[in-house]
Amino acid sequence: MYSRAATAARGGNKILDFITGTAMLLLFLYGLYMVWYNIQVYREGFLGDDLLKFKPTPEADRYLSLEELAAINPDVIGWVTLDDTNIDFPIVQG
């Protein structure tokens, strides 16, 4: 009787070890995915040269570049720039 209980306990321990190991592996893989995802989001947060060519400049005689951007995308209503940050984007309203 004692050997059956010990065998059942060892079998139960193996099952719990497998479930725990699988859960830890899945959580580790999910953590790696979230790190990768955050890196991708961070990279896309920087503005490329494709939009910066339309940024209005105060030195220009006229602000036609924002109008040109509005001609390409009629939802454009302005441009936001925060000094000393990476925030330099057109504002759109849908």
N, CA, C and O atoms as a CHARMM CRD file, in Angstrom:
* protein
*
  376
    1    1 MET  N      0.81900  -1.18600   0.00000 PROA 1      0.00000
    2    1 MET  CA     0.00000   0.00000   0.00000 PROA 1      0.00000
    3    1 MET  C      0.86500   1.25300   0.00000 PROA 1      0.00000
    4    1 MET  O      0.53900   2.24400  -0.65300 PROA 1      0.00000
    5    2 TYR  N      1.95500   1.20000   0.72900 PROA 2      0.00000
    6    2 TYR  CA     2.84100   2.35600   0.80700 PROA 2      0.00000
    7    2 TYR  C      3.49900   2.63600  -0.54500 PROA 2      0.00000
    8    2 TYR  O      3.68300   3.79400  -0.91800 PROA 2      0.00000
    9    3 SER  N      3.85000   1.58700  -1.27300 PROA 3      0.00000
   10    3 SER  CA     4.51500   1.77800  -2.55400 PROA 3      0.00000
   11    3 SER  C      3.56800   2.36200  -3.60300 PROA 3      0.00000
   12    3 SER  O      4.00300   3.11400  -4.47400 PROA 3      0.00000
   13    4 ARG  N      2.27400   2.02300  -3.52800 PROA 4      0.00000
   14    4 ARG  CA     1.30600   2.59800  -4.45900 PROA 4      0.00000
   15    4 ARG  C      1.15600   4.09900  -4.21200 PROA 4      0.00000
   16    4 ARG  O      1.10400   4.88700  -5.15700 PROA 4      0.00000
   17    5 ALA  N      1.08900   4.48000  -2.96000 PROA 5      0.00000
   18    5 ALA  CA     0.95100   5.89900  -2.62900 PROA 5      0.00000
   19    5 ALA  C      2.20100   6.66700  -3.03900 PROA 5      0.00000
   20    5 ALA  O      2.10200   7.78300  -3.54900 PROA 5      0.00000
   21    6 ALA  N      3.37100   6.08100  -2.82200 PROA 6      0.00000
   22    6 ALA  CA     4.62100   6.74000  -3.20200 PROA 6      0.00000
   23    6 ALA  C      4.72000   6.85500  -4.71700 PROA 6      0.00000
   24    6 ALA  O      5.16900   7.87600  -5.23900 PROA 6      0.00000
   25    7 THR  N      4.30600   5.82000  -5.41400 PROA 7      0.00000
   26    7 THR  CA     4.33400   5.85200  -6.87600 PROA 7      0.00000
   27    7 THR  C      3.35600   6.89600  -7.40700 PROA 7      0.00000
   28    7 THR  O      3.67500   7.63200  -8.34100 PROA 7      0.00000
   29    8 ALA  N      2.17100   6.96000  -6.81400 PROA 8      0.00000
   30    8 ALA  CA     1.18400   7.96100  -7.23800 PROA 8      0.00000
   31    8 ALA  C      1.69500   9.37300  -6.95200 PROA 8      0.00000
   32    8 ALA  O      1.49100  10.28800  -7.75100 PROA 8      0.00000
   33    9 ALA  N      2.35800   9.54200  -5.81300 PROA 9      0.00000
   34    9 ALA  CA     2.89800  10.86600  -5.47000 PROA 9      0.00000
   35    9 ALA  C      3.99600  11.25800  -6.44500 PROA 9      0.00000
   36    9 ALA  O      4.05700  12.40900  -6.88000 PROA 9      0.00000
   37   10 ARG  N      4.86300  10.31600  -6.79300 PROA 10     0.00000
   38   10 ARG  CA     5.92000  10.62100  -7.76400 PROA 10     0.00000
   39   10 ARG  C      5.32700  10.95000  -9.13200 PROA 10     0.00000
   40   10 ARG  O      5.80100  11.85900  -9.81400 PROA 10     0.00000
   41   11 GLY  N      4.29600  10.21700  -9.53000 PROA 11     0.00000
   42   11 GLY  CA     3.62700  10.49900 -10.79900 PROA 11     0.00000
   43   11 GLY  C      2.97300  11.87800 -10.78700 PROA 11     0.00000
   44   11 GLY  O      3.04500  12.61800 -11.76800 PROA 11     0.00000
   45   12 GLY  N      2.34100  12.21200  -9.67700 PROA 12     0.00000
   46   12 GLY  CA     1.73900  13.53200  -9.53900 PROA 12     0.00000
   47   12 GLY  C      2.78800  14.62900  -9.56600 PROA 12     0.00000
   48   12 GLY  O      2.57500  15.68700 -10.15600 PROA 12     0.00000
   49   13 ASN  N      3.92300  14.37400  -8.92500 PROA 13     0.00000
   50   13 ASN  CA     5.01400  15.35500  -8.94900 PROA 13     0.00000
   51   13 ASN  C      5.54000  15.56600 -10.36000 PROA 13     0.00000
   52   13 ASN  O      5.84900  16.69300 -10.74700 PROA 13     0.00000
   53   14 LYS  N      5.64200  14.49800 -11.12400 PROA 14     0.00000
   54   14 LYS  CA     6.10700  14.62900 -12.50500 PROA 14     0.00000
   55   14 LYS  C      5.13100  15.45100 -13.33400 PROA 14     0.00000
   56   14 LYS  O      5.54000  16.28200 -14.14400 PROA 14     0.00000
   57   15 ILE  N      3.84100  15.21600 -13.12800 PROA 15     0.00000
   58   15 ILE  CA     2.83600  15.97700 -13.85900 PROA 15     0.00000
   59   15 ILE  C      2.90900  17.45600 -13.47200 PROA 15     0.00000
   60   15 ILE  O      2.88000  18.32700 -14.34200 PROA 15     0.00000
   61   16 LEU  N      3.00500  17.74100 -12.17400 PROA 16     0.00000
   62   16 LEU  CA     3.11000  19.12600 -11.72300 PROA 16     0.00000
   63   16 LEU  C      4.39400  19.77900 -12.22600 PROA 16     0.00000
   64   16 LEU  O      4.38700  20.95500 -12.59100 PROA 16     0.00000
   65   17 ASP  N      5.49600  19.02900 -12.24800 PROA 17     0.00000
   66   17 ASP  CA     6.74600  19.56800 -12.78200 PROA 17     0.00000
   67   17 ASP  C      6.59500  19.92600 -14.25900 PROA 17     0.00000
   68   17 ASP  O      7.07300  20.96800 -14.70700 PROA 17     0.00000
   69   18 PHE  N      5.93000  19.05500 -15.00600 PROA 18     0.00000
   70   18 PHE  CA     5.72500  19.32100 -16.42400 PROA 18     0.00000
   71   18 PHE  C      4.84800  20.56000 -16.62700 PROA 18     0.00000
   72   18 PHE  O      5.16400  21.41400 -17.45600 PROA 18     0.00000
   73   19 ILE  N      3.76000  20.65900 -15.88000 PROA 19     0.00000
   74   19 ILE  CA     2.86100  21.81000 -16.01400 PROA 19     0.00000
   75   19 ILE  C      3.58100  23.08800 -15.62400 PROA 19     0.00000
   76   19 ILE  O      3.45900  24.10300 -16.31000 PROA 19     0.00000
   77   20 THR  N      4.33300  23.05000 -14.52400 PROA 20     0.00000
   78   20 THR  CA     5.06600  24.22600 -14.07600 PROA 20     0.00000
   79   20 THR  C      6.14100  24.62000 -15.08000 PROA 20     0.00000
   80   20 THR  O      6.29400  25.80200 -15.38700 PROA 20     0.00000
   81   21 GLY  N      6.87800  23.65700 -15.59100 PROA 21     0.00000
   82   21 GLY  CA     7.91200  23.94100 -16.58400 PROA 21     0.00000
   83   21 GLY  C      7.33100  24.51600 -17.86200 PROA 21     0.00000
   84   21 GLY  O      7.89300  25.44700 -18.43800 PROA 21     0.00000
   85   22 THR  N      6.21000  23.96900 -18.30900 PROA 22     0.00000
   86   22 THR  CA     5.55100  24.47100 -19.50900 PROA 22     0.00000
   87   22 THR  C      5.05800  25.90600 -19.29800 PROA 22     0.00000
   88   22 THR  O      5.21900  26.75600 -20.17400 PROA 22     0.00000
   89   23 ALA  N      4.46000  26.16800 -18.13700 PROA 23     0.00000
   90   23 ALA  CA     3.98100  27.51700 -17.84400 PROA 23     0.00000
   91   23 ALA  C      5.14700  28.50300 -17.79400 PROA 23     0.00000
   92   23 ALA  O      5.03500  29.61600 -18.30800 PROA 23     0.00000
   93   24 MET  N      6.26100  28.10900 -17.18200 PROA 24     0.00000
   94   24 MET  CA     7.42300  28.99200 -17.11900 PROA 24     0.00000
   95   24 MET  C      7.98200  29.26400 -18.50700 PROA 24     0.00000
   96   24 MET  O      8.36300  30.39400 -18.81000 PROA 24     0.00000
   97   25 LEU  N      8.03400  28.23600 -19.35600 PROA 25     0.00000
   98   25 LEU  CA     8.52800  28.40800 -20.72100 PROA 25     0.00000
   99   25 LEU  C      7.62100  29.34600 -21.51700 PROA 25     0.00000
  100   25 LEU  O      8.10300  30.21600 -22.24100 PROA 25     0.00000
  101   26 LEU  N      6.30300  29.16500 -21.37900 PROA 26     0.00000
  102   26 LEU  CA     5.37400  30.03700 -22.09100 PROA 26     0.00000
  103   26 LEU  C      5.48800  31.47800 -21.60800 PROA 26     0.00000
  104   26 LEU  O      5.44400  32.40200 -22.42000 PROA 26     0.00000
  105   27 LEU  N      5.63300  31.68600 -20.30900 PROA 27     0.00000
  106   27 LEU  CA     5.79100  33.04400 -19.78500 PROA 27     0.00000
  107   27 LEU  C      7.10400  33.66900 -20.25100 PROA 27     0.00000
  108   27 LEU  O      7.14800  34.86400 -20.54300 PROA 27     0.00000
  109   28 PHE  N      8.16300  32.88200 -20.32400 PROA 28     0.00000
  110   28 PHE  CA     9.43800  33.38100 -20.81900 PROA 28     0.00000
  111   28 PHE  C      9.33800  33.78200 -22.28600 PROA 28     0.00000
  112   28 PHE  O      9.84300  34.83300 -22.68200 PROA 28     0.00000
  113   29 LEU  N      8.68400  32.94300 -23.09400 PROA 29     0.00000
  114   29 LEU  CA     8.51200  33.25600 -24.51000 PROA 29     0.00000
  115   29 LEU  C      7.62600  34.48300 -24.69700 PROA 29     0.00000
  116   29 LEU  O      7.87600  35.30000 -25.58400 PROA 29     0.00000
  117   30 TYR  N      6.59400  34.61700 -23.87000 PROA 30     0.00000
  118   30 TYR  CA     5.74600  35.79900 -23.93600 PROA 30     0.00000
  119   30 TYR  C      6.54400  37.05200 -23.56500 PROA 30     0.00000
  120   30 TYR  O      6.37000  38.09800 -24.19000 PROA 30     0.00000
  121   31 GLY  N      7.40100  36.95900 -22.57300 PROA 31     0.00000
  122   31 GLY  CA     8.25800  38.08200 -22.20200 PROA 31     0.00000
  123   31 GLY  C      9.18700  38.47600 -23.33800 PROA 31     0.00000
  124   31 GLY  O      9.36700  39.66500 -23.60500 PROA 31     0.00000
  125   32 LEU  N      9.78100  37.49500 -24.01100 PROA 32     0.00000
  126   32 LEU  CA    10.63400  37.79400 -25.16000 PROA 32     0.00000
  127   32 LEU  C      9.84300  38.47300 -26.27300 PROA 32     0.00000
  128   32 LEU  O     10.32600  39.41400 -26.90300 PROA 32     0.00000
  129   33 TYR  N      8.62800  37.99000 -26.50900 PROA 33     0.00000
  130   33 TYR  CA     7.78800  38.60900 -27.53100 PROA 33     0.00000
  131   33 TYR  C      7.48600  40.05700 -27.17800 PROA 33     0.00000
  132   33 TYR  O      7.54300  40.92700 -28.04700 PROA 33     0.00000
  133   34 MET  N      7.16900  40.32800 -25.92500 PROA 34     0.00000
  134   34 MET  CA     6.84100  41.69900 -25.52900 PROA 34     0.00000
  135   34 MET  C      8.05800  42.61600 -25.64400 PROA 34     0.00000
  136   34 MET  O      7.90800  43.78600 -25.99500 PROA 34     0.00000
  137   35 VAL  N      9.24700  42.11600 -25.35900 PROA 35     0.00000
  138   35 VAL  CA    10.45100  42.92300 -25.54600 PROA 35     0.00000
  139   35 VAL  C     10.62900  43.24400 -27.03000 PROA 35     0.00000
  140   35 VAL  O     10.89800  44.39000 -27.38800 PROA 35     0.00000
  141   36 TRP  N     10.48000  42.24400 -27.88900 PROA 36     0.00000
  142   36 TRP  CA    10.58800  42.45200 -29.32500 PROA 36     0.00000
  143   36 TRP  C      9.53100  43.45000 -29.81100 PROA 36     0.00000
  144   36 TRP  O      9.83600  44.33800 -30.60600 PROA 36     0.00000
  145   37 TYR  N      8.30300  43.30400 -29.33800 PROA 37     0.00000
  146   37 TYR  CA     7.20800  44.18800 -29.74600 PROA 37     0.00000
  147   37 TYR  C      7.49100  45.62600 -29.32000 PROA 37     0.00000
  148   37 TYR  O      7.27100  46.55200 -30.10100 PROA 37     0.00000
  149   38 ASN  N      7.97200  45.82700 -28.10200 PROA 38     0.00000
  150   38 ASN  CA     8.28300  47.17500 -27.63100 PROA 38     0.00000
  151   38 ASN  C      9.41400  47.80600 -28.43400 PROA 38     0.00000
  152   38 ASN  O      9.39300  49.01000 -28.69200 PROA 38     0.00000
  153   39 ILE  N     10.39600  47.01000 -28.82800 PROA 39     0.00000
  154   39 ILE  CA    11.47400  47.53100 -29.66900 PROA 39     0.00000
  155   39 ILE  C     10.91700  47.98000 -31.01300 PROA 39     0.00000
  156   39 ILE  O     11.30600  49.02800 -31.52800 PROA 39     0.00000
  157   40 GLN  N     10.00800  47.19400 -31.58300 PROA 40     0.00000
  158   40 GLN  CA     9.41100  47.56300 -32.86600 PROA 40     0.00000
  159   40 GLN  C      8.59200  48.84600 -32.74700 PROA 40     0.00000
  160   40 GLN  O      8.66300  49.70500 -33.62600 PROA 40     0.00000
  161   41 VAL  N      7.82100  48.98600 -31.68000 PROA 41     0.00000
  162   41 VAL  CA     7.02500  50.20100 -31.47700 PROA 41     0.00000
  163   41 VAL  C      7.94300  51.39600 -31.27900 PROA 41     0.00000
  164   41 VAL  O      7.66800  52.47700 -31.79900 PROA 41     0.00000
  165   42 TYR  N      9.02000  51.22000 -30.54200 PROA 42     0.00000
  166   42 TYR  CA     9.96300  52.30800 -30.28600 PROA 42     0.00000
  167   42 TYR  C     10.61900  52.76900 -31.58600 PROA 42     0.00000
  168   42 TYR  O     10.80600  53.96700 -31.80300 PROA 42     0.00000
  169   43 ARG  N     10.96600  51.81800 -32.44500 PROA 43     0.00000
  170   43 ARG  CA    11.59700  52.17900 -33.72400 PROA 43     0.00000
  171   43 ARG  C     10.64600  52.95800 -34.61900 PROA 43     0.00000
  172   43 ARG  O     11.07000  53.87300 -35.32500 PROA 43     0.00000
  173   44 GLU  N      9.36700  52.60600 -34.59700 PROA 44     0.00000
  174   44 GLU  CA     8.40000  53.28700 -35.45000 PROA 44     0.00000
  175   44 GLU  C      8.02000  54.65600 -34.91000 PROA 44     0.00000
  176   44 GLU  O      7.36800  55.43100 -35.61100 PROA 44     0.00000
  177   45 GLY  N      8.40800  54.97100 -33.68900 PROA 45     0.00000
  178   45 GLY  CA     8.07800  56.25600 -33.10200 PROA 45     0.00000
  179   45 GLY  C      8.88200  57.40500 -33.67100 PROA 45     0.00000
  180   45 GLY  O      8.53300  58.56600 -33.45600 PROA 45     0.00000
  181   46 PHE  N      9.94700  57.11100 -34.38800 PROA 46     0.00000
  182   46 PHE  CA    10.76800  58.16600 -34.96500 PROA 46     0.00000
  183   46 PHE  C     10.28900  58.47200 -36.36800 PROA 46     0.00000
  184   46 PHE  O      9.97900  57.57700 -37.15400 PROA 46     0.00000
  185   47 LEU  N     10.23700  59.73400 -36.65400 PROA 47     0.00000
  186   47 LEU  CA     9.70800  60.18800 -37.92100 PROA 47     0.00000
  187   47 LEU  C     10.76300  60.06300 -39.00900 PROA 47     0.00000
  188   47 LEU  O     11.91700  60.44500 -38.81500 PROA 47     0.00000
  189   48 GLY  N     10.37000  59.54100 -40.12500 PROA 48     0.00000
  190   48 GLY  CA    11.29200  59.42400 -41.24400 PROA 48     0.00000
  191   48 GLY  C     11.31800  60.69600 -42.07400 PROA 48     0.00000
  192   48 GLY  O     10.54800  61.62500 -41.83000 PROA 48     0.00000
  193   49 ASP  N     12.18900  60.72700 -43.03500 PROA 49     0.00000
  194   49 ASP  CA    12.32000  61.89300 -43.89400 PROA 49     0.00000
  195   49 ASP  C     11.11600  62.10000 -44.80300 PROA 49     0.00000
  196   49 ASP  O     10.93700  63.18600 -45.35400 PROA 49     0.00000
  197   50 ASP  N     10.29000  61.07200 -44.96500 PROA 50     0.00000
  198   50 ASP  CA     9.15800  61.20600 -45.87300 PROA 50     0.00000
  199   50 ASP  C      8.14400  62.23900 -45.38000 PROA 50     0.00000
  200   50 ASP  O      7.52700  62.90900 -46.20900 PROA 50     0.00000
  201   51 LEU  N      7.94500  62.39500 -44.07700 PROA 51     0.00000
  202   51 LEU  CA     7.03100  63.41000 -43.56500 PROA 51     0.00000
  203   51 LEU  C      7.73900  64.71700 -43.23600 PROA 51     0.00000
  204   51 LEU  O      7.12900  65.78300 -43.32000 PROA 51     0.00000
  205   52 LEU  N      8.99600  64.65600 -42.86900 PROA 52     0.00000
  206   52 LEU  CA     9.71200  65.87700 -42.48800 PROA 52     0.00000
  207   52 LEU  C      9.87200  66.84900 -43.64900 PROA 52     0.00000
  208   52 LEU  O     10.05200  68.04400 -43.41600 PROA 52     0.00000
  209   53 LYS  N      9.81300  66.37900 -44.88100 PROA 53     0.00000
  210   53 LYS  CA     9.94400  67.28900 -46.01500 PROA 53     0.00000
  211   53 LYS  C      8.73500  68.21300 -46.13100 PROA 53     0.00000
  212   53 LYS  O      8.81500  69.24800 -46.79300 PROA 53     0.00000
  213   54 PHE  N      7.60700  67.85400 -45.49300 PROA 54     0.00000
  214   54 PHE  CA     6.41700  68.68500 -45.51400 PROA 54     0.00000
  215   54 PHE  C      6.31100  69.60800 -44.30900 PROA 54     0.00000
  216   54 PHE  O      5.37600  70.40600 -44.24200 PROA 54     0.00000
  217   55 LYS  N      7.22900  69.52800 -43.36000 PROA 55     0.00000
  218   55 LYS  CA     7.15900  70.33600 -42.14900 PROA 55     0.00000
  219   55 LYS  C      7.31800  71.81300 -42.48900 PROA 55     0.00000
  220   55 LYS  O      8.27700  72.20000 -43.15600 PROA 55     0.00000
  221   56 PRO  N      6.37200  72.64100 -42.02800 PROA 56     0.00000
  222   56 PRO  CA     6.51700  74.07000 -42.28600 PROA 56     0.00000
  223   56 PRO  C      7.66900  74.65300 -41.48000 PROA 56     0.00000
  224   56 PRO  O      7.89100  74.26000 -40.33500 PROA 56     0.00000
  225   57 THR  N      8.39300  75.57800 -42.06700 PROA 57     0.00000
  226   57 THR  CA     9.50900  76.22100 -41.37500 PROA 57     0.00000
  227   57 THR  C      9.21100  77.70200 -41.20000 PROA 57     0.00000
  228   57 THR  O      8.65600  78.32700 -42.10400 PROA 57     0.00000
  229   58 PRO  N      9.56900  78.27800 -40.05000 PROA 58     0.00000
  230   58 PRO  CA     9.30400  79.70600 -39.84200 PROA 58     0.00000
  231   58 PRO  C     10.15200  80.59600 -40.74200 PROA 58     0.00000
  232   58 PRO  O      9.80300  81.75500 -40.96600 PROA 58     0.00000
  233   59 GLU  N     11.25700  80.07300 -41.25800 PROA 59     0.00000
  234   59 GLU  CA    12.11400  80.86600 -42.13000 PROA 59     0.00000
  235   59 GLU  C     11.53200  81.03400 -43.52300 PROA 59     0.00000
  236   59 GLU  O     11.92600  81.94000 -44.25800 PROA 59     0.00000
  237   60 ALA  N     10.62100  80.18900 -43.88100 PROA 60     0.00000
  238   60 ALA  CA    10.05400  80.23300 -45.23500 PROA 60     0.00000
  239   60 ALA  C      9.14000  81.44300 -45.38900 PROA 60     0.00000
  240   60 ALA  O      8.52100  81.90200 -44.42900 PROA 60     0.00000
  241   61 ASP  N      9.06900  81.94800 -46.62200 PROA 61     0.00000
  242   61 ASP  CA     8.20900  83.09400 -46.90500 PROA 61     0.00000
  243   61 ASP  C      6.73200  82.72500 -46.81100 PROA 61     0.00000
  244   61 ASP  O      5.89400  83.55200 -46.45100 PROA 61     0.00000
  245   62 ARG  N      6.43600  81.51000 -47.12900 PROA 62     0.00000
  246   62 ARG  CA     5.05600  81.05300 -47.08100 PROA 62     0.00000
  247   62 ARG  C      5.02300  79.63900 -46.51900 PROA 62     0.00000
  248   62 ARG  O      6.03000  78.93000 -46.54400 PROA 62     0.00000
  249   63 TYR  N      3.87900  79.23700 -46.02000 PROA 63     0.00000
  250   63 TYR  CA     3.72100  77.91500 -45.42500 PROA 63     0.00000
  251   63 TYR  C      2.98500  76.99000 -46.37900 PROA 63     0.00000
  252   63 TYR  O      2.01900  76.33100 -45.99400 PROA 63     0.00000
  253   64 LEU  N      3.43200  76.94400 -47.59600 PROA 64     0.00000
  254   64 LEU  CA     2.77700  76.13500 -48.61900 PROA 64     0.00000
  255   64 LEU  C      2.99400  74.64400 -48.37800 PROA 64     0.00000
  256   64 LEU  O      2.18500  73.83100 -48.82300 PROA 64     0.00000
  257   65 SER  N      4.05700  74.27100 -47.69000 PROA 65     0.00000
  258   65 SER  CA     4.34000  72.84800 -47.51600 PROA 65     0.00000
  259   65 SER  C      3.25600  72.14500 -46.71900 PROA 65     0.00000
  260   65 SER  O      2.95500  70.98300 -46.99500 PROA 65     0.00000
  261   66 LEU  N      2.66000  72.81400 -45.73700 PROA 66     0.00000
  262   66 LEU  CA     1.55900  72.20300 -44.99400 PROA 66     0.00000
  263   66 LEU  C      0.33200  72.06800 -45.89500 PROA 66     0.00000
  264   66 LEU  O     -0.41500  71.09500 -45.78800 PROA 66     0.00000
  265   67 GLU  N      0.12900  73.02100 -46.76300 PROA 67     0.00000
  266   67 GLU  CA    -0.98400  72.92500 -47.71500 PROA 67     0.00000
  267   67 GLU  C     -0.75000  71.78300 -48.69900 PROA 67     0.00000
  268   67 GLU  O     -1.69200  71.10100 -49.10300 PROA 67     0.00000
  269   68 GLU  N      0.49500  71.57900 -49.07800 PROA 68     0.00000
  270   68 GLU  CA     0.80300  70.45700 -49.97200 PROA 68     0.00000
  271   68 GLU  C      0.51900  69.13400 -49.26300 PROA 68     0.00000
  272   68 GLU  O      0.00900  68.18800 -49.86300 PROA 68     0.00000
  273   69 LEU  N      0.85600  69.09000 -47.98800 PROA 69     0.00000
  274   69 LEU  CA     0.56300  67.88200 -47.22500 PROA 69     0.00000
  275   69 LEU  C     -0.94000  67.68600 -47.10400 PROA 69     0.00000
  276   69 LEU  O     -1.42700  66.55800 -47.18200 PROA 69     0.00000
  277   70 ALA  N     -1.67000  68.76200 -46.91600 PROA 70     0.00000
  278   70 ALA  CA    -3.12900  68.67200 -46.84100 PROA 70     0.00000
  279   70 ALA  C     -3.72100  68.24100 -48.18100 PROA 70     0.00000
  280   70 ALA  O     -4.77100  67.60000 -48.22100 PROA 70     0.00000
  281   71 ALA  N     -3.04900  68.59300 -49.27700 PROA 71     0.00000
  282   71 ALA  CA    -3.52600  68.14700 -50.58900 PROA 71     0.00000
  283   71 ALA  C     -3.35000  66.64400 -50.74300 PROA 71     0.00000
  284   71 ALA  O     -4.15900  65.97400 -51.38600 PROA 71     0.00000
  285   72 ILE  N     -2.28500  66.12300 -50.14700 PROA 72     0.00000
  286   72 ILE  CA    -2.05300  64.67300 -50.21400 PROA 72     0.00000
  287   72 ILE  C     -3.01900  63.93700 -49.29600 PROA 72     0.00000
  288   72 ILE  O     -3.58400  62.90800 -49.66800 PROA 72     0.00000
  289   73 ASN  N     -3.20400  64.47900 -48.08100 PROA 73     0.00000
  290   73 ASN  CA    -4.08800  63.86600 -47.09800 PROA 73     0.00000
  291   73 ASN  C     -4.99000  64.97000 -46.54800 PROA 73     0.00000
  292   73 ASN  O     -4.52500  65.78800 -45.75400 PROA 73     0.00000
  293   74 PRO  N     -6.25400  65.02000 -46.94100 PROA 74     0.00000
  294   74 PRO  CA    -7.13200  66.11800 -46.52400 PROA 74     0.00000
  295   74 PRO  C     -7.44100  66.13300 -45.02700 PROA 74     0.00000
  296   74 PRO  O     -8.02300  67.10100 -44.53700 PROA 74     0.00000
  297   75 ASP  N     -7.06900  65.09500 -44.29500 PROA 75     0.00000
  298   75 ASP  CA    -7.32100  65.06100 -42.86000 PROA 75     0.00000
  299   75 ASP  C     -6.29000  65.86700 -42.06400 PROA 75     0.00000
  300   75 ASP  O     -6.46000  66.03000 -40.85600 PROA 75     0.00000
  301   76 VAL  N     -5.23400  66.37200 -42.69600 PROA 76     0.00000
  302   76 VAL  CA    -4.19600  67.12400 -42.00500 PROA 76     0.00000
  303   76 VAL  C     -4.74700  68.48700 -41.60500 PROA 76     0.00000
  304   76 VAL  O     -5.30100  69.21300 -42.43000 PROA 76     0.00000
  305   77 ILE  N     -4.58400  68.83000 -40.30700 PROA 77     0.00000
  306   77 ILE  CA    -5.06200  70.13300 -39.83600 PROA 77     0.00000
  307   77 ILE  C     -3.94900  70.95800 -39.21500 PROA 77     0.00000
  308   77 ILE  O     -4.17100  72.12500 -38.89200 PROA 77     0.00000
  309   78 GLY  N     -2.75800  70.39700 -39.03500 PROA 78     0.00000
  310   78 GLY  CA    -1.66200  71.16200 -38.44600 PROA 78     0.00000
  311   78 GLY  C     -0.43400  70.30900 -38.23900 PROA 78     0.00000
  312   78 GLY  O     -0.34600  69.18100 -38.72500 PROA 78     0.00000
  313   79 TRP  N      0.51100  70.86600 -37.50900 PROA 79     0.00000
  314   79 TRP  CA     1.77200  70.18800 -37.22100 PROA 79     0.00000
  315   79 TRP  C      2.14700  70.46700 -35.78000 PROA 79     0.00000
  316   79 TRP  O      2.04900  71.60800 -35.32600 PROA 79     0.00000
  317   80 VAL  N      2.57400  69.45000 -35.05300 PROA 80     0.00000
  318   80 VAL  CA     2.98400  69.62500 -33.65900 PROA 80     0.00000
  319   80 VAL  C      4.47100  69.31300 -33.53600 PROA 80     0.00000
  320   80 VAL  O      4.94400  68.28700 -34.02500 PROA 80     0.00000
  321   81 THR  N      5.20200  70.21300 -32.87300 PROA 81     0.00000
  322   81 THR  CA     6.62400  70.03500 -32.61500 PROA 81     0.00000
  323   81 THR  C      6.88900  70.39300 -31.16300 PROA 81     0.00000
  324   81 THR  O      6.54500  71.48900 -30.72100 PROA 81     0.00000
  325   82 LEU  N      7.48900  69.48900 -30.42800 PROA 82     0.00000
  326   82 LEU  CA     7.90700  69.76400 -29.05500 PROA 82     0.00000
  327   82 LEU  C      9.42800  69.79400 -29.03500 PROA 82     0.00000
  328   82 LEU  O     10.08200  68.80100 -29.35300 PROA 82     0.00000
  329   83 ASP  N      9.97700  70.92300 -28.66600 PROA 83     0.00000
  330   83 ASP  CA    11.42700  71.08200 -28.65300 PROA 83     0.00000
  331   83 ASP  C     12.07800  70.11600 -27.66900 PROA 83     0.00000
  332   83 ASP  O     11.50200  69.77200 -26.63700 PROA 83     0.00000
  333   84 ASP  N     13.27500  69.69400 -28.00800 PROA 84     0.00000
  334   84 ASP  CA    14.08600  68.77700 -27.20800 PROA 84     0.00000
  335   84 ASP  C     13.42900  67.41300 -27.01000 PROA 84     0.00000
  336   84 ASP  O     13.74000  66.72100 -26.04000 PROA 84     0.00000
  337   85 THR  N     12.53500  67.01500 -27.89900 PROA 85     0.00000
  338   85 THR  CA    11.93000  65.68200 -27.88300 PROA 85     0.00000
  339   85 THR  C     11.92600  65.13400 -29.30600 PROA 85     0.00000
  340   85 THR  O     12.33900  65.81800 -30.24300 PROA 85     0.00000
  341   86 ASN  N     11.46900  63.92300 -29.46000 PROA 86     0.00000
  342   86 ASN  CA    11.32400  63.31000 -30.78000 PROA 86     0.00000
  343   86 ASN  C      9.92500  63.52100 -31.34700 PROA 86     0.00000
  344   86 ASN  O      9.56700  62.89000 -32.34100 PROA 86     0.00000
  345   87 ILE  N      9.12400  64.39500 -30.73600 PROA 87     0.00000
  346   87 ILE  CA     7.75700  64.62800 -31.18500 PROA 87     0.00000
  347   87 ILE  C      7.79000  65.72200 -32.25600 PROA 87     0.00000
  348   87 ILE  O      8.07500  66.88400 -31.96900 PROA 87     0.00000
  349   88 ASP  N      7.49300  65.32600 -33.48600 PROA 88     0.00000
  350   88 ASP  CA     7.53000  66.22300 -34.62600 PROA 88     0.00000
  351   88 ASP  C      6.65300  65.60700 -35.72100 PROA 88     0.00000
  352   88 ASP  O      7.16400  65.01700 -36.67400 PROA 88     0.00000
  353   89 PHE  N      5.33100  65.74900 -35.57800 PROA 89     0.00000
  354   89 PHE  CA     4.39300  65.02800 -36.41300 PROA 89     0.00000
  355   89 PHE  C      3.30100  65.94000 -36.96200 PROA 89     0.00000
  356   89 PHE  O      2.98800  66.97000 -36.36600 PROA 89     0.00000
  357   90 PRO  N      2.72400  65.55600 -38.10000 PROA 90     0.00000
  358   90 PRO  CA     1.52200  66.25900 -38.56000 PROA 90     0.00000
  359   90 PRO  C      0.32800  65.83200 -37.70100 PROA 90     0.00000
  360   90 PRO  O      0.30400  64.72600 -37.16000 PROA 90     0.00000
  361   91 ILE  N     -0.65100  66.71800 -37.58400 PROA 91     0.00000
  362   91 ILE  CA    -1.86800  66.42700 -36.84300 PROA 91     0.00000
  363   91 ILE  C     -2.96700  66.14300 -37.86300 PROA 91     0.00000
  364   91 ILE  O     -3.17700  66.92600 -38.79000 PROA 91     0.00000
  365   92 VAL  N     -3.64900  65.05000 -37.69500 PROA 92     0.00000
  366   92 VAL  CA    -4.74600  64.68800 -38.60100 PROA 92     0.00000
  367   92 VAL  C     -6.02500  64.56900 -37.79200 PROA 92     0.00000
  368   92 VAL  O     -6.01300  64.21400 -36.61300 PROA 92     0.00000
  369   93 GLN  N     -7.12100  64.87300 -38.45500 PROA 93     0.00000
  370   93 GLN  CA    -8.42700  64.74300 -37.83700 PROA 93     0.00000
  371   93 GLN  C     -9.32300  63.98600 -38.78900 PROA 93     0.00000
  372   93 GLN  O     -9.54700  64.40500 -39.92400 PROA 93     0.00000
  373   94 GLY  N     -9.82900  62.86800 -38.31200 PROA 94     0.00000
  374   94 GLY  CA   -10.65500  62.02000 -39.16900 PROA 94     0.00000
  375   94 GLY  C    -12.10600  62.34500 -39.09200 PROA 94     0.00000
  376   94 GLY  O    -12.91800  61.70800 -39.76200 PROA 94     0.00000
